[in-house]
């Protein structure tokens, strides 16, 4: 987007936000005159919930009014760095991914595995991978105590901290250490991103490349806004800290269940500076089940209350006024649970009892109420810069409200147990995990049914009041129903996350020949194989998978044949042609790798973990176009996206660059989309000049066709070890092929 358009969007967003800031007090003051004198408590309660929302919105707007974009500089030479990876009960496979990536980071460093579980298999793993191993005989102060124990053995100037599941990119230290040229910088925090895009906190749109993440607003917008006020905080992982600064506060903060927030506020009190680098440099494992998701949020909320009690916020010495407001906004977030509870219960109370918290709902009320709530949601979307996702945010507000409310009560307790978040689960979520949401759902249904009967028989409400509360209860019913349905319908089938990255593969045949196919949904455990050659279930196959680092040999067992899915974006002609050539149909199989030792899987693990390849290969995105950006975009030229891609629409290809004497086979993967309308996406393992003309031989569920194409744009993607290339290619089918 052009710089001029960005300036226009920024100014228009500021106008919308200012309209909300100045209109809301007028509405809230006017609301004081609408109270029902026969229900003063109900009236004040609802008004208080609205006021709380306005005050927290002001704090949010203050935090995100301007976002920082710090630029990493080259790190000084000669710094000593220890990479600390604490663990308690995580699996060997999970730690293997993290330790492998940590040891291959480029800047000189030492990697330490800090095992609070004191397990022999972890000592063996550390020795095998060349890491230092440190265990404790007691678990005092949980993660903070584990890290402080490491500080007692470490002599490095800086420590990088990663959770057991967070796999760093090889450039992590090179990207972060340069900020420590400023002697006042205590820590550099990067986003906590997650590679398992099927977790409970991710929502992927089935027909587009949009993925909403529950934490994207925090890491893409809020932390950048906090950074402007020197209030970005340490998140417990994916960060580098200065040892001298930690020593100045007595090490990582203990006494609370959120050592990260607690450590941050102590460092800020000492006058140190923090830097938030908004670049994804490590990828972890998000909670898979709603139970783990809510337990993690409960611990965060309880820890925030403990930090508030121990350190103080508004009147804390050493903090600037902006820092106090930023920390206040962080802890007040958890009181949203009480506000939401009021909004979820209020319409049911009205419909069942006929008691209104306001005098009447008429034209006078609607003329003030509707603009207020339109500005509430519109200003939120604009301040969120497209990462808000109002509808999904409200669904997760529904999912978390009882947990947040519980955190504000239990968090002031002096003795809380630190719990390690369980990241994977093979069981379905039980109905008891959504009891609060089921209660709201059943209460709303009952209120709508009983309230309708009472209104028809006794007219216990005015028509305006009745319909307003029916709509309100219906919205709550829809939110609760969406949460319950999503939670209970989710399946947990695999121990390892499968990356939706397509790769060419050679499969050996009994006659010694090889067949080109495709693998998708791949992990170190297995993948989906797409082939033209029938393979019997239970059969063992051998082959080679094409990776940026070279061909990876494998042996695997075929577990079952899968039903192929022909998606809607494949053209009718191609679908009809594929049906006519049944001998060349696309066959899909579940394939389980059989490694003789864990070392055999290192090549695929190095490729999959520690980078954002799946986002960039599939052109996935978190942000959406806000109303203002959409309106401004109507008068400009936006980005031309490639055809949308979904599972089952990739084809393995052999290609040659035309105009060259050599005819060496090159292998890649081509997106099977509407080639006549948009450029296709081509995955390559070596660079090709932009504008180059290629000749493709396509394999897959279509006949083998020769297709001419021109490279319109080439992008180099940094995998964890090697580079991979993704090109936009304009195709001109040959031999009468209609794509």
C-alpha positions in Angstrom: 0.0 0.0 0.0 1.3 3.5 -0.9 2.6 5.7 1.8 -0.1 8.3 1.0 -2.9 5.8 1.4 -1.4 4.7 4.8 -1.4 8.3 6.0 -5.0 8.8 4.9 -6.0 5.6 6.7 -4.2 6.6 9.9 -5.9 10.0 9.9 -9.4 8.6 9.3 -8.8 6.0 12.0 -7.9 8.7 14.4 -11.1 10.5 13.6 -13.2 7.4 14.3 -11.4 6.7 17.6 -11.8 10.4 18.7 -15.5 10.2 17.8 -15.9 7.3 20.2 -13.8 8.9 22.9 -15.9 12.1 23.0 -19.3 10.6 22.2 -19.2 7.8 24.8 -19.2 10.2 27.8 -22.2 12.0 26.4 -24.0 8.7 26.1 -23.0 7.4 29.5 -24.0 10.6 31.3 -27.3 10.7 29.5 -27.8 7.1 30.6 -27.9 8.2 34.2 -31.2 9.7 33.6 -32.7 6.5 32.2 -32.4 4.4 35.4 -35.4 2.4 36.6 -36.1 3.8 40.1 -37.8 0.4 41.0 -34.6 -1.5 40.1 -31.7 0.7 41.3 -29.2 -2.2 41.8 -29.9 -3.7 38.3 -29.7 -0.2 36.8 -26.4 0.7 38.4 -24.9 -2.7 37.6 -25.6 -2.5 33.9 -24.4 1.1 33.7 -21.2 0.2 35.7 -20.5 -2.6 33.1 -20.8 0.0 30.3 -18.5 2.4 32.1 -16.0 -0.3 32.8 -15.9 -1.1 29.1 -15.4 2.6 28.2 -12.5 3.0 30.7 -10.7 -0.2 29.5 -11.2 1.0 25.9 -9.5 4.3 26.8 -6.6 2.4 28.3 -6.4 0.2 25.2 -6.5 3.2 22.8 -3.8 4.9 24.9 -1.6 1.7 24.6 -2.0 1.3 20.8 -2.2 4.9 19.7 1.2 4.5 18.0 3.1 1.3 17.2 6.9 0.9 17.1 8.9 -0.9 14.5 12.4 -1.2 15.8 15.1 -2.2 13.3 17.6 -4.9 14.4 21.2 -4.0 14.0 24.1 -6.4 13.7 25.1 -7.8 17.1 28.5 -6.9 18.7 31.1 -9.7 18.5 32.3 -11.5 21.5 29.2 -11.5 23.7 28.7 -14.6 25.8 25.2 -16.1 25.6 23.6 -19.0 27.3 20.3 -20.4 25.9 18.1 -21.7 28.8 15.3 -24.2 28.0 13.4 -25.1 31.2 11.3 -28.3 31.2 9.3 -30.3 33.7 7.1 -33.0 32.1 7.3 -32.4 28.4 8.1 -35.3 26.0 11.5 -36.2 24.6 10.2 -35.6 21.0 9.0 -32.1 21.9 12.4 -31.2 23.5 14.3 -32.7 20.6 12.8 -30.2 18.2 13.6 -27.3 20.5 17.1 -28.4 21.4 18.1 -29.1 17.8 17.0 -25.7 16.7 18.6 -24.0 19.7 22.0 -25.6 19.1 22.1 -24.5 15.5 21.4 -20.8 16.1 24.2 -18.9 14.4 25.6 -16.6 17.1 28.2 -18.4 19.4 26.3 -19.7 22.5 25.9 -22.5 24.9 22.5 -24.4 25.2 21.3 -25.6 28.6 18.5 -28.0 29.3 17.0 -27.2 32.7 15.1 -30.3 33.8 12.9 -29.8 36.8 11.6 -33.3 36.3 15.1 -34.8 36.9 14.6 -37.5 34.3 17.3 -39.8 33.0 16.0 -39.6 29.4 16.4 -35.9 29.4 20.0 -36.2 30.5 20.6 -38.7 27.7 18.9 -36.3 25.2 21.1 -33.4 26.2 24.2 -35.4 26.0 23.3 -36.7 22.6 22.7 -33.2 21.2 25.7 -31.6 22.9 23.8 -29.5 25.4 24.5 -28.8 29.1 22.1 -30.6 31.4 21.1 -29.2 34.8 18.5 -30.7 37.1 17.1 -29.9 40.6 16.2 -32.2 43.4 13.4 -29.9 44.4 11.0 -27.7 42.4 10.9 -24.6 44.6 9.5 -21.5 42.8 8.7 -23.6 39.7 9.9 -22.1 36.4 11.4 -19.0 38.1 13.3 -21.2 40.5 14.5 -23.4 37.7 15.8 -20.4 35.7 17.5 -18.9 38.8 19.2 -22.2 39.5 20.6 -21.9 36.0 21.8 -18.4 36.6 23.8 -19.7 39.6 25.7 -21.9 37.2 25.9 -19.6 34.1 28.6 -17.0 33.6 27.2 -15.6 30.4 26.5 -11.9 29.8 23.1 -12.7 28.3 20.6 -15.4 28.6 18.0 -16.4 26.0 14.9 -18.1 27.3 12.7 -20.5 25.4 9.8 -22.7 26.6 10.3 -26.4 26.0 8.0 -26.2 23.0 9.3 -23.0 21.4 11.6 -23.8 18.4 13.9 -20.8 17.6 15.0 -19.8 14.1 18.7 -20.0 13.4 18.9 -16.1 13.2 17.2 -15.5 16.5 20.3 -14.3 18.3 21.6 -12.3 15.4 18.3 -10.4 15.2 18.1 -9.6 18.9 21.5 -9.1 20.4 22.2 -5.9 18.5 19.7 -4.0 20.6 21.9 -4.5 23.6 24.4 -2.0 22.3 22.2 0.3 24.4 23.5 -0.5 27.9 20.1 0.4 29.4 18.2 -2.4 27.5 17.4 -5.1 30.0 15.6 -7.5 27.6 14.4 -8.0 24.0 11.1 -9.8 23.6 9.8 -11.3 20.3 6.4 -12.6 19.5 5.3 -16.0 20.8 4.0 -17.6 17.6 2.7 -21.1 17.3 3.1 -23.6 14.5 0.0 -25.8 15.3 -2.6 -23.9 13.4 -5.3 -26.4 14.4 -5.0 -25.5 18.2 -8.0 -24.3 20.2 -6.9 -20.6 19.9 -6.7 -20.7 16.0 -9.5 -20.4 13.6 -8.9 -21.0 9.9 -11.4 -20.0 7.3 -12.1 -23.0 5.2 -12.3 -21.2 1.9 -9.7 -18.4 2.3 -6.1 -18.1 3.5 -7.3 -16.2 6.6 -6.3 -17.5 10.0 -7.5 -15.7 13.2 -5.4 -16.2 16.3 -6.6 -15.4 19.8 -3.2 -13.9 20.7 -2.5 -12.1 17.4 -3.9 -8.7 18.6 -1.5 -8.8 21.6 1.6 -9.7 19.7 0.9 -7.7 16.5 -0.5 -4.6 18.0 -0.6 -4.3 21.8 3.0 -5.2 22.5 4.1 -2.8 19.8 2.0 -0.1 21.4 3.4 -0.8 24.8 6.9 -0.6 23.4 6.3 3.0 22.6 5.9 3.7 26.3 8.7 1.4 27.4 6.1 -0.9 28.8 6.4 -4.0 26.7 6.9 -7.0 29.0 8.8 -10.2 29.1 6.5 -13.1 28.1 8.6 -16.0 29.6 9.9 -17.3 26.3 11.4 -16.1 23.0 13.4 -13.4 24.7 17.0 -12.4 25.5 17.8 -10.8 28.9 20.9 -9.0 30.1 22.4 -10.9 33.0 23.5 -7.7 34.8 19.9 -6.4 34.9 18.6 -9.7 36.3 21.3 -9.7 39.0 20.1 -6.1 39.9 16.6 -7.4 40.8 17.7 -10.7 42.4 17.1 -12.9 39.4 13.8 -13.9 37.9 11.0 -12.8 40.1 9.5 -15.4 42.5 6.4 -15.5 44.6 3.9 -15.4 41.8 2.8 -17.9 39.1 3.7 -15.4 36.3 7.4 -14.9 36.7 7.5 -13.1 33.3 5.1 -10.2 34.1 6.6 -10.0 37.6 10.2 -9.8 36.3 9.2 -7.2 33.8 7.7 -4.8 36.3 10.7 -5.1 38.6 13.1 -4.3 35.7 11.0 -1.3 34.7 11.0 -0.1 38.3 14.8 -0.1 38.1 14.7 2.2 35.1 15.7 -0.3 32.5 14.5 -0.2 29.0 12.7 -3.1 27.1 12.6 -3.6 23.4 9.8 -5.5 21.6 10.9 -6.8 18.2 7.7 -7.6 16.2 9.4 -10.3 14.1 8.4 -14.0 14.4 11.7 -15.8 15.3 10.4 -18.8 17.2 7.4 -21.0 17.0 5.8 -23.1 19.7 2.9 -25.4 20.5 -0.4 -23.7 21.5 -2.8 -25.6 23.8 -4.8 -28.1 21.8 -7.8 -28.5 24.2 -10.1 -26.0 25.8 -9.2 -27.3 29.2 -5.5 -26.5 28.7 -6.4 -23.2 27.0 -8.5 -22.1 30.0 -6.0 -23.3 32.6 -3.3 -21.3 31.0 -5.5 -18.2 31.0 -6.4 -18.8 34.6 -2.7 -18.9 35.6 -2.0 -15.7 33.7 -5.0 -14.0 35.3 -4.1 -15.2 38.8 -0.5 -14.2 38.3 -1.5 -10.7 37.2 -3.5 -10.3 40.4 -0.6 -11.5 42.5 1.8 -9.1 40.8 -0.7 -6.3 41.4 -0.8 -7.1 45.1 2.9 -7.6 45.5 4.3 -4.8 43.3 1.5 -2.3 43.0 0.8 -0.6 39.7 -0.8 2.8 39.9 1.3 3.9 42.9 4.4 1.9 42.2 7.6 3.8 42.7 10.0 3.8 39.8 7.4 3.4 37.1 6.5 6.3 34.7 2.8 7.3 34.4 2.5 5.7 30.9 4.0 2.5 32.3 1.5 2.4 35.2 -1.3 2.9 32.8 0.0 0.1 30.5 0.3 -2.4 33.4 -3.1 -1.3 34.7 -4.6 -2.1 31.3 -3.0 -5.6 31.4 -4.4 -6.6 34.8 -7.8 -5.0 34.2 -8.3 -7.3 31.2 -9.2 -10.1 33.5 -12.1 -8.2 35.1 -13.7 -8.3 31.7 -15.1 -11.7 32.9 -17.5 -9.9 35.3 -18.5 -7.3 32.7 -19.4 -10.0 30.2 -21.3 -12.0 32.8 -23.5 -9.0 33.4 -24.2 -8.6 29.7 -24.9 -12.4 29.3 -27.4 -12.5 32.2 -29.1 -9.1 31.9 -31.5 -9.9 28.9 -32.5 -13.2 30.6 -33.4 -11.4 33.8 -35.5 -8.9 31.9 -37.4 -11.5 29.9 -38.1 -13.7 32.9 -39.0 -11.0 35.4 -40.2 -8.1 33.4 -37.8 -5.8 35.4 -36.0 -3.3 33.2 -32.7 -1.6 34.1 -33.9 1.5 32.2 -37.2 3.4 32.1 -38.1 2.7 28.5 -36.7 1.7 25.1 -38.0 4.1 22.5 -36.8 6.3 19.7 -35.0 8.7 22.1 -33.0 5.8 23.5 -32.2 4.1 20.2 -30.9 7.4 18.7 -28.2 7.5 21.4 -27.6 3.8 21.9 -27.1 2.7 18.3 -24.3 5.3 17.5 -22.6 4.4 20.8 -22.3 0.7 20.1 -21.5 1.2 16.4 -18.6 3.4 17.5 -17.6 0.8 20.1 -17.0 -1.9 17.6 -15.8 0.3 14.7 -13.2 2.0 16.8 -12.1 -1.4 18.2 -11.5 -2.7 14.7 -9.6 0.3 13.5 -7.4 0.5 16.7 -6.7 -3.2 16.2 -5.4 -2.5 12.7 -7.2 -5.5 11.2 -6.3 -8.0 14.0 -9.4 -7.5 16.0 -11.9 -10.0 14.5 -14.9 -8.7 16.5 -17.1 -11.8 16.0 -14.4 -14.3 16.9 -13.2 -12.1 19.7 -16.7 -12.1 21.2 -16.8 -15.9 20.9 -13.6 -16.2 22.9 -14.8 -13.6 25.4 -17.7 -16.0 25.9 -15.3 -19.0 26.2 -13.1 -17.2 28.8 -15.5 -15.1 30.9 -15.9 -17.5 33.8 -12.2 -18.3 33.9 -11.3 -14.6 33.9 -13.8 -13.9 36.7 -12.4 -16.8 38.7 -8.8 -15.5 38.2 -9.7 -12.1 39.8 -10.9 -13.9 42.9 -8.4 -16.7 43.3 -5.5 -14.6 42.1 -5.2 -12.7 45.4 -4.5 -15.9 47.2 -1.0 -16.1 48.7 -0.3 -19.8 47.7 -1.0 -20.7 44.2 0.5 -23.7 42.4 2.3 -23.2 39.1 0.8 -25.5 36.5 2.6 -26.5 33.3 0.2 -26.1 30.3 -0.6 -29.4 28.6 -0.1 -28.7 24.9 -1.4 -31.9 23.3 -4.4 -34.1 24.0 -5.8 -37.2 22.2 -9.2 -36.9 23.9 -12.3 -34.9 23.0 -13.1 -32.0 25.2 -15.8 -33.0 27.8 -19.1 -31.1 28.2 -18.1 -30.1 31.7 -15.3 -27.9 30.2 -18.0 -25.6 28.8 -20.5 -25.6 31.7 -20.6 -21.7 32.0 -21.3 -21.5 28.3 -23.9 -24.2 28.4 -25.5 -22.3 31.3 -25.7 -19.1 29.2 -27.1 -21.1 26.3 -29.8 -22.8 28.3 -30.7 -19.7 30.2 -31.0 -17.7 27.0 -33.2 -20.4 25.4 -35.4 -20.5 28.5 -35.6 -16.7 28.7 -36.6 -16.4 25.1 -39.3 -19.1 25.3 -40.7 -18.1 28.7 -40.4 -14.4 28.0 -42.3 -14.8 24.8 -45.0 -16.7 26.5 -45.3 -14.1 29.3 -45.3 -11.2 26.8 -48.1 -12.8 24.7 -50.2 -13.7 27.8 -49.5 -10.8 30.2 -47.6 -8.1 28.2 -45.1 -7.9 31.0 -42.8 -5.7 28.8 -43.4 -2.9 26.3 -43.0 -4.0 22.7 -39.7 -2.1 22.4 -38.3 -3.6 25.6 -39.4 -7.1 24.6 -37.9 -7.1 21.1 -34.6 -5.5 22.3 -34.1 -8.1 24.9 -35.1 -10.9 22.6 -32.4 -9.8 20.1 -29.9 -9.4 23.0 -30.6 -12.8 24.3 -30.4 -14.2 20.8 -26.9 -12.8 20.3 -25.8 -14.4 23.6 -27.4 -17.7 22.6 -25.5 -17.6 19.3 -22.2 -16.8 20.9 -22.6 -19.6 23.5 -23.8 -22.0 20.9 -20.8 -21.3 18.7 -18.4 -21.9 21.5 -20.0 -25.1 22.7 -20.3 -26.5 19.1 -16.7 -25.6 18.2 -15.3 -27.0 21.5 -17.2 -30.3 21.6 -16.9 -31.0 17.8 -13.1 -30.8 17.8 -11.1 -34.0 17.3 -7.6 -34.7 18.6 -6.2 -37.5 16.4 -2.5 -37.1 16.2 0.4 -36.9 18.6 2.4 -34.6 16.2 1.1 -31.6 14.3 1.0 -32.1 10.5 2.4 -29.2 8.5 0.3 -28.4 5.4 3.4 -28.0 3.2 3.4 -29.9 -0.1 6.6 -31.5 -1.3 7.5 -33.7 -4.3 8.4 -37.3 -3.6 9.8 -40.3 -5.5 8.2 -43.7 -4.6 10.0 -46.8 -5.6 8.1 -49.6 -7.5 8.7 -53.3 -7.4 10.2 -53.2 -10.9 12.9 -50.8 -9.7 11.3 -47.8 -11.4 10.3 -44.7 -9.5 7.1 -42.7 -9.6 6.8 -39.0 -8.9 4.1 -38.1 -6.3 3.3 -35.6 -3.6 3.4 -35.5 0.2 1.3 -33.2 2.3 0.3 -32.8 5.9 3.7 -33.9 7.0 5.5 -34.4 10.3 8.3 -36.5 11.6 5.7 -39.2 12.3 4.0 -39.4 8.9 2.2 -37.7 6.1 -0.4 -38.0 3.4 0.9 -39.5 0.2 -0.7 -38.5 -3.2 0.1 -41.0 -6.0 -1.1 -42.3 -9.3 0.1 -45.8 -8.5 -2.2 -48.0 -6.3 -0.5 -49.1 -3.1 -2.0 -51.8 -0.8 -2.7 -50.9 2.8 0.0 -52.4 5.1 2.6 -52.3 2.3 6.1 -50.9 3.1 7.3 -48.3 0.6 10.7 -46.6 0.2 11.4 -43.3 -1.5 12.9 -39.9 -1.4 11.3 -36.6 -0.3 12.6 -33.4 -2.0 13.8 -30.8 0.6 15.8 -27.6 0.3 18.7 -29.4 2.0 18.5 -32.3 -0.6 16.6 -35.5 -1.0 15.7 -37.3 2.2 15.4 -41.1 1.9 12.7 -42.8 4.0 11.0 -46.1 4.6 7.3 -45.9 5.5 4.2 -48.1 6.0 0.9 -47.4 4.2 -1.7 -47.3 7.0 -4.8 -46.7 4.9 -6.2 -45.3 1.7 -7.9 -42.0 2.0 -10.9 -40.6 0.1 -9.6 -37.8 -2.2 -11.5 -34.5 -2.1 -12.1 -32.5 -5.3 -12.4 -28.9 -4.2 -14.7 -26.3 -5.7 -11.9 -24.2 -7.2 -10.8 -26.9 -9.6 -12.3 -26.0 -13.0 -15.2 -28.1 -14.4 -13.1 -29.1 -17.5 -10.3 -30.4 -15.3 -12.7 -32.3 -13.1 -14.5 -33.8 -16.1 -11.1 -34.7 -17.7 -9.9 -36.4 -14.5 -13.1 -38.4 -14.3 -12.7 -39.6 -17.8 -9.1 -40.7 -17.2 -9.9 -43.1 -14.3 -6.6 -44.9 -14.8 -4.8 -41.7 -13.9 -7.0 -40.8 -10.9 -5.5 -39.3 -7.8 -5.0 -41.7 -5.0 -4.3 -40.7 -1.4 -2.8 -42.7 1.4 -1.9 -42.3 5.1 1.8 -43.0 5.4 3.7 -43.6 8.7 7.5 -43.2 8.6 9.7 -45.9 10.0 13.0 -44.4 11.2 15.7 -46.7 12.4 16.9 -44.0 14.8 15.8 -40.5 15.8 18.7 -39.1 13.8 17.1 -40.2 10.6 14.3 -37.7 11.0 16.6 -34.7 11.7 16.5 -33.5 8.1 12.7 -33.2 8.0 12.6 -31.8 11.6 15.1 -29.1 10.6 12.9 -28.2 7.6 9.5 -28.1 9.4 10.2 -26.5 12.8 11.4 -23.0 13.7 10.2 -21.0 10.7 7.0 -19.5 9.3 7.2 -21.5 6.0 3.6 -22.8 6.2 2.3 -19.2 6.4 4.4 -18.0 3.5 4.1 -21.0 1.2 0.3 -21.0 1.5 0.1 -17.2 1.6 -1.8 -17.3 5.0 -2.5 -14.1 6.8 -3.9 -13.0 10.2 -5.0 -9.4 9.5 -8.1 -8.4 7.6 -9.1 -5.2 5.9 -10.8 -2.7 8.2 -13.7 -0.7 7.0 -11.6 2.4 6.5 -8.8 0.6 4.7 -11.4 -1.1 2.5 -12.9 2.3 1.6 -9.5 3.9 0.9 -8.6 0.8 -1.2 -11.5 1.4 -3.5 -9.7 4.4 -4.9 -6.3 2.7 -5.2 -4.7 -0.4 -6.5 -4.4 -3.1 -3.9 -2.2 -6.2 -3.9 -3.0 -8.9 -6.5 -3.2 -12.2 -4.6 -2.5 -15.5 -6.2 -5.4 -18.0 -6.5 -6.6 -19.2 -3.1 -5.2 -22.7 -2.3 -6.6 -25.4 -0.1 -5.7 -29.0 0.6 -5.6 -31.3 -2.4 -4.8 -28.6 -5.0 -1.1 -29.1 -5.4 0.6 -30.9 -8.2 4.2 -32.2 -8.4 6.0 -30.9 -11.5 9.2 -31.4 -13.4 10.4 -28.2 -15.1 13.2 -26.9 -17.3 14.2 -23.3 -18.1 13.6 -22.7 -21.8 16.4 -21.2 -23.9 19.1 -23.1 -22.1 21.0 -26.0 -23.6 20.9 -28.2 -20.4 17.8 -30.3 -19.8 18.5 -31.3 -16.2 15.2 -32.2 -14.4 14.2 -29.8 -11.7 11.4 -30.6 -9.3 8.8 -28.4 -7.7 5.2 -28.1 -6.7 2.5 -26.1 -8.5 -0.8 -24.8 -7.1 -3.8 -26.3 -8.9 -6.1 -23.3 -9.2 -7.8 -21.2 -11.8 -4.7 -20.5 -13.9 -6.6 -18.5 -16.5 -7.6 -15.9 -14.0 -4.7 -15.5 -11.5 -1.0 -16.4 -11.2 -0.3 -19.8 -9.7 2.1 -20.4 -6.8 5.2 -22.4 -7.6 7.5 -23.9 -4.9 11.1 -24.4 -6.0 14.3 -25.4 -4.3 16.6 -23.1 -6.2 16.5 -19.6 -7.5 15.2 -18.8 -11.0 15.5 -15.3 -12.5 12.3 -13.2 -12.6 10.9 -13.1 -16.1 12.4 -16.5 -16.9 10.3 -18.8 -19.0 9.8 -22.4 -17.8 8.4 -25.5 -19.3 6.5 -27.7 -16.9 5.5 -31.4 -17.0 2.7 -31.8 -14.6 1.9 -35.0 -12.7 -1.0 -35.8 -10.5 -4.7 -36.3 -10.8 -4.7 -34.7 -14.3 -3.1 -36.1 -17.5 0.6 -35.3 -17.9 0.5 -32.0 -19.8 3.2 -29.7 -21.0 2.6 -26.2 -19.8 4.6 -23.0 -20.5 5.0 -20.4 -17.8 6.7 -17.1 -17.0 8.1 -16.2 -13.5 6.3 -13.0 -12.6 7.7 -12.7 -9.0 10.2 -14.7 -6.9 10.5 -14.7 -3.2 13.2 -16.4 -1.1 11.9 -17.9 2.1 14.2 -18.6 5.0 13.7 -22.1 6.3 15.4 -23.2 9.4 18.5 -24.6 7.7 18.2 -23.8 4.0 16.3 -21.5 1.7 13.2 -22.3 -0.3 11.7 -20.2 -3.1 8.1 -19.4 -3.9 7.3 -17.8 -7.3 4.2 -16.4 -8.9 4.0 -17.9 -12.3 1.7 -16.9 -15.3 0.8 -20.1 -17.1 0.0 -20.6 -20.8 -1.2 -24.2 -21.2 0.1 -26.0 -24.3 -1.4 -28.8 -26.4 -4.9 -27.4 -26.1 -5.0 -27.9 -22.3 -7.7 -25.8 -20.6 -6.6 -25.0 -17.0 
